[in-house]
Amino acid sequence: MKYKKLSILIVDDNRYYIRRMTEMLQGLDSIGQINTAENYSEAYSLIGEEEHDLVLLDIHLPDGNGMNLLKEIKESPGHTEVIMVSNSSSEYYRRQCKDLGAYYFLDKTHDFEMMPAILTEMNSC
């Protein structure tokens, strides 16, 4: 079965995390284009300019809240999936993000290595 190459936007204010995630994703056959944004405003602009298959989105951004951006993405036309990635992984945040339409919620510290399996699952649906 041939998979579609996914277009991904990583939104996080931690440059180390962005670099680590980008390096991991570039090693996967199912990944096409990868864009990055370090804040809410930059992410909002990129989302308006082009459609992404997937957004990896942190909850806490310097100039906004990732959950608000999640809501914007899910209310807009298109079929962009969102995986929330955060160190704030309490049940409250997990439930809120799920209710807003997040495909998945990952704890940045403990679940990082799960990303390839999740992307494979997403791309096979």
C-alpha positions as CSV (number, residue, x, y, z in Angstrom):
1,M,0.0,0.0,0.0
2,K,1.3,3.4,-0.9
3,Y,1.0,6.2,1.7
4,K,0.4,9.8,1.1
5,K,3.3,12.0,2.2
6,L,2.1,14.1,5.1
7,S,2.6,17.9,5.3
8,I,3.3,18.8,9.0
9,L,3.4,22.0,11.0
10,I,5.3,21.9,14.3
11,V,4.2,24.6,16.7
12,D,6.3,25.0,19.8
13,D,8.4,27.7,21.5
14,N,11.1,25.2,22.4
15,R,13.7,25.2,19.6
16,Y,15.4,22.1,20.9
17,Y,12.1,20.2,20.7
18,I,11.4,21.5,17.2
19,R,14.8,20.4,16.0
20,R,14.5,16.9,17.7
21,M,11.0,16.4,16.3
22,T,12.0,17.6,12.8
23,E,15.0,15.2,12.7
24,M,12.9,12.3,13.8
25,L,10.1,13.1,11.2
26,Q,12.6,13.6,8.4
27,G,13.6,10.0,8.8
28,L,10.1,8.7,8.1
29,D,9.0,7.7,4.6
30,S,5.5,9.0,5.2
31,I,6.6,12.6,5.8
32,G,6.7,15.2,3.1
33,Q,7.0,18.9,4.0
34,I,7.7,20.1,7.5
35,N,7.1,23.7,8.6
36,T,7.7,25.1,12.0
37,A,6.4,28.0,14.1
38,E,7.6,29.2,17.5
39,N,4.5,31.1,18.5
40,Y,0.8,31.4,18.1
41,S,0.9,34.3,15.6
42,E,3.4,32.6,13.3
43,A,1.4,29.4,13.4
44,Y,-1.9,31.1,12.7
45,S,-0.3,32.8,9.7
46,L,1.2,29.5,8.3
47,I,-2.2,27.7,8.8
48,G,-3.9,30.5,6.8
49,E,-1.3,30.3,4.0
50,E,-1.4,26.6,3.3
51,E,-3.1,23.4,4.4
52,H,-1.3,20.9,6.5
53,D,-2.3,17.3,7.1
54,L,-1.1,17.5,10.7
55,V,-0.2,20.1,13.3
56,L,1.9,19.1,16.3
57,L,0.8,21.8,18.7
58,D,2.0,22.8,22.2
59,I,-0.5,24.1,24.7
60,H,1.6,27.0,26.1
61,L,2.9,29.5,23.5
62,P,4.5,32.8,24.2
63,D,1.7,34.9,22.6
64,G,-1.3,32.6,22.9
65,N,-2.9,29.4,24.0
66,G,-2.5,26.2,21.8
67,M,-6.0,25.1,22.8
68,N,-7.4,28.2,21.2
69,L,-5.5,27.5,18.1
70,L,-6.7,23.9,18.1
71,K,-10.3,25.2,18.3
72,E,-9.6,27.6,15.3
73,I,-8.1,24.7,13.3
74,K,-10.9,22.3,13.9
75,E,-13.5,25.0,13.1
76,S,-11.9,25.9,9.8
77,P,-12.6,24.1,6.5
78,G,-10.2,21.3,5.6
79,H,-9.1,18.1,7.2
80,T,-6.2,19.1,9.4
81,E,-5.5,16.7,12.3
82,V,-3.9,18.0,15.5
83,I,-1.7,16.2,17.9
84,M,-1.3,18.2,21.1
85,V,2.2,17.9,22.6
86,S,2.9,19.3,26.0
87,N,4.6,18.9,29.3
88,S,1.3,19.9,30.9
89,S,-0.2,16.5,30.6
90,S,-2.8,16.5,33.4
91,E,-6.1,14.8,32.8
92,Y,-7.7,18.2,32.6
93,Y,-5.7,19.2,29.6
94,R,-6.0,15.8,27.9
95,R,-9.8,16.0,28.3
96,Q,-10.1,19.6,27.1
97,C,-8.0,18.9,24.0
98,K,-9.9,15.8,23.1
99,D,-13.2,17.7,23.5
100,L,-11.8,20.3,21.1
101,G,-11.0,17.7,18.5
102,A,-7.4,16.8,19.0
103,Y,-6.5,13.5,17.4
104,Y,-4.0,12.6,20.1
105,F,-2.3,14.1,23.2
106,L,1.4,13.4,23.8
107,D,3.5,14.2,26.9
108,K,6.6,15.7,25.3
109,T,8.9,14.2,27.8
110,H,7.6,10.7,28.1
111,D,5.8,10.0,24.8
112,F,8.2,11.4,22.2
113,E,9.1,8.0,20.8
114,M,5.5,7.2,20.1
115,M,5.2,9.7,17.2
116,P,6.3,7.3,14.4
117,A,3.7,4.7,15.4
118,I,1.0,7.3,15.7
119,L,1.8,8.8,12.2
120,T,1.8,5.3,10.7
121,E,-1.6,4.7,12.2
122,M,-2.9,8.0,11.0
123,N,-1.6,7.5,7.5
124,S,-3.2,4.1,7.1
125,C,-6.7,5.3,8.0
